[in-house]
Amino acid sequence: APVITVLGDDPLTLPVGTAFTDPGATALDETDGTVEVTAEGAVNTTVPGSYTITYSATDAAGNTGTATRTVNVVDVTAPLITVAGDNPLYLPVGAAFNDPGVSAFDAIDGDVAVQTAGTVDTATRGTYVLTYNATDAAGNEATATREVIVRSGAAQFFAVQFGMTNVDLSVDSDGDGVANLMEYAFGT
């Protein structure tokens, strides 16, 4: 039978969504020389999995040789994490913190669970970071963060009164220990 040589990588690995172009194969027969090769099998690059392409070649005497190529379609894209609400999120000292939440979506797996790490101490002024992680079934991991800034309650009150959102309440341009927003609110 003809001897088939599979060209290119075997196994061949492709990311999901990548176009598959078969590198092909060649066949050489001791008597007939180069023989035509036919390929059978399909690769669906939109669905992760292992696919097989079978090559065959038949010489003039009717002897048939075969060979195969494995094509692995793999998910290499991490989920997309969407952080809901303000980021950074400003809170007055002593306020209750309720995480507005996050969601994660993966093109292959759909909705993916999200793990949250970090804490917010609303009794203590400061900047706190919450870290969100989501991992799809293929092991691709995504990370996102949210800053929660706990500031003086009075400054937060005035920010709300003046309709200001996403304002850094700690800015003190003149370095006198009073936030600019407080000075503005009191007309100083």
C-alpha positions in Angstrom: 0.0 0.0 0.0 1.1 3.6 -0.5 2.9 5.2 2.5 1.1 8.4 3.6 3.0 11.2 5.2 0.9 13.7 7.2 2.2 17.2 6.7 2.3 19.8 9.5 1.6 19.2 13.2 -0.1 16.1 14.4 -1.8 16.6 16.7 -2.7 20.1 15.5 -4.1 22.5 18.2 -6.3 25.4 17.3 -8.0 28.0 19.5 -11.8 28.1 19.3 -13.0 30.3 16.4 -9.7 30.0 14.4 -10.1 28.9 10.8 -8.9 25.4 10.1 -6.8 24.9 7.0 -5.8 21.3 6.5 -2.0 21.1 5.9 -2.8 17.9 4.0 -0.7 14.7 3.4 1.3 13.1 0.6 1.4 9.5 -0.5 4.3 7.5 -2.1 3.9 4.1 -3.6 6.9 1.8 -4.4 5.5 1.0 -7.8 3.3 3.9 -8.8 5.3 6.8 -7.2 3.2 9.7 -6.0 -0.4 8.8 -5.4 -3.4 11.1 -4.9 -4.5 11.5 -1.3 -8.1 12.0 -0.2 -9.1 13.4 3.2 -12.3 12.7 5.2 -13.5 14.2 8.4 -14.6 17.7 9.6 -13.4 20.1 12.2 -15.9 22.4 13.9 -13.7 25.2 15.3 -16.6 26.7 17.2 -16.9 23.7 19.5 -14.0 22.6 21.7 -13.1 19.0 21.2 -10.9 16.5 19.4 -11.5 15.8 15.7 -9.9 13.3 13.4 -9.0 13.7 9.7 -8.4 10.4 7.9 -6.2 10.4 4.8 -6.3 7.6 2.3 -4.4 6.7 -0.9 -4.9 3.8 -3.3 -2.4 2.6 -5.8 -3.1 1.2 -9.2 -3.2 -2.4 -7.8 -6.0 -1.4 -5.4 -3.8 -1.3 -2.3 -5.0 1.4 0.1 -2.9 3.1 2.8 -4.4 5.3 5.5 -3.2 7.8 8.1 -4.9 10.2 10.5 -4.4 13.6 12.0 -5.9 14.7 15.3 -7.1 18.3 15.5 -7.7 19.6 19.0 -9.9 22.7 19.2 -9.3 24.3 22.6 -10.9 27.2 24.6 -8.1 29.8 25.3 -10.3 32.8 26.1 -11.0 33.8 29.6 -14.5 34.8 30.8 -15.5 38.5 30.8 -16.2 39.9 34.3 -18.6 42.8 34.5 -18.4 44.8 37.7 -21.8 46.4 38.5 -22.2 49.8 40.2 -19.6 52.4 40.8 -15.9 51.6 40.7 -14.4 53.1 42.7 -17.3 53.1 45.2 -17.3 55.9 47.9 -18.8 55.3 51.3 -19.0 57.5 54.4 -17.5 56.1 57.6 -20.0 53.9 59.4 -22.2 53.2 56.4 -23.2 49.7 55.5 -21.4 48.2 52.6 -23.4 46.1 50.1 -21.4 44.9 47.1 -23.4 45.9 44.0 -22.2 42.6 42.5 -20.4 41.2 39.5 -21.2 38.7 36.8 -19.0 36.6 34.5 -19.8 35.3 31.0 -17.8 32.9 29.0 -18.3 32.5 25.2 -18.2 28.7 25.5 -19.6 28.0 29.0 -22.1 30.9 29.4 -22.5 32.2 32.9 -19.6 31.4 35.2 -19.4 31.6 39.0 -17.4 34.4 40.5 -15.4 34.2 43.7 -14.8 37.4 45.7 -11.8 38.1 47.9 -11.2 41.0 50.2 -13.1 42.9 52.9 -14.3 46.4 53.5 -14.1 47.9 57.0 -16.5 50.9 56.9 -15.6 51.8 60.5 -12.1 52.7 59.3 -11.2 55.3 56.7 -9.2 53.9 53.8 -9.1 52.3 50.4 -10.2 48.7 50.2 -9.8 46.4 47.2 -12.2 43.6 46.3 -10.9 41.0 43.8 -13.2 39.0 41.7 -12.1 35.8 40.0 -13.9 33.6 37.4 -12.6 30.4 35.8 -14.2 28.7 32.9 -14.4 24.9 32.3 -11.1 25.0 30.3 -9.3 26.6 33.2 -9.1 30.1 31.7 -9.1 32.7 34.5 -10.3 36.3 34.6 -9.8 38.8 37.4 -11.3 42.2 38.1 -11.2 44.5 41.0 -13.3 47.1 42.8 -12.0 49.9 45.0 -14.1 50.9 47.9 -13.0 54.2 49.5 -14.3 54.9 53.0 -14.1 58.6 53.7 -15.4 61.2 56.1 -19.2 61.1 56.4 -19.6 64.9 56.2 -17.8 65.1 52.9 -19.9 62.3 51.5 -23.1 64.0 52.7 -22.1 67.2 50.8 -21.2 65.3 47.7 -24.6 63.8 47.6 -26.3 67.2 48.3 -24.4 68.7 45.4 -25.2 65.8 43.1 -21.5 64.7 42.8 -20.7 61.1 42.1 -17.4 59.4 41.7 -15.6 62.3 43.5 -12.4 61.8 45.4 -13.5 63.2 48.7 -10.0 63.2 50.1 -8.5 65.9 47.8 -6.9 68.7 49.9 -5.2 71.0 47.5 -4.0 73.5 50.1 -2.9 70.8 52.6 -4.8 72.3 55.6 -6.4 69.0 56.6 -9.9 70.0 55.2 -11.0 68.4 52.0 -11.7 70.7 49.0 -15.3 69.6 48.9 -15.8 70.6 52.5 -14.2 74.0 51.9 -16.4 74.5 48.9 -19.6 73.5 50.8 -18.8 76.0 53.6 -17.9 78.7 51.1 -14.2 78.9 52.1 
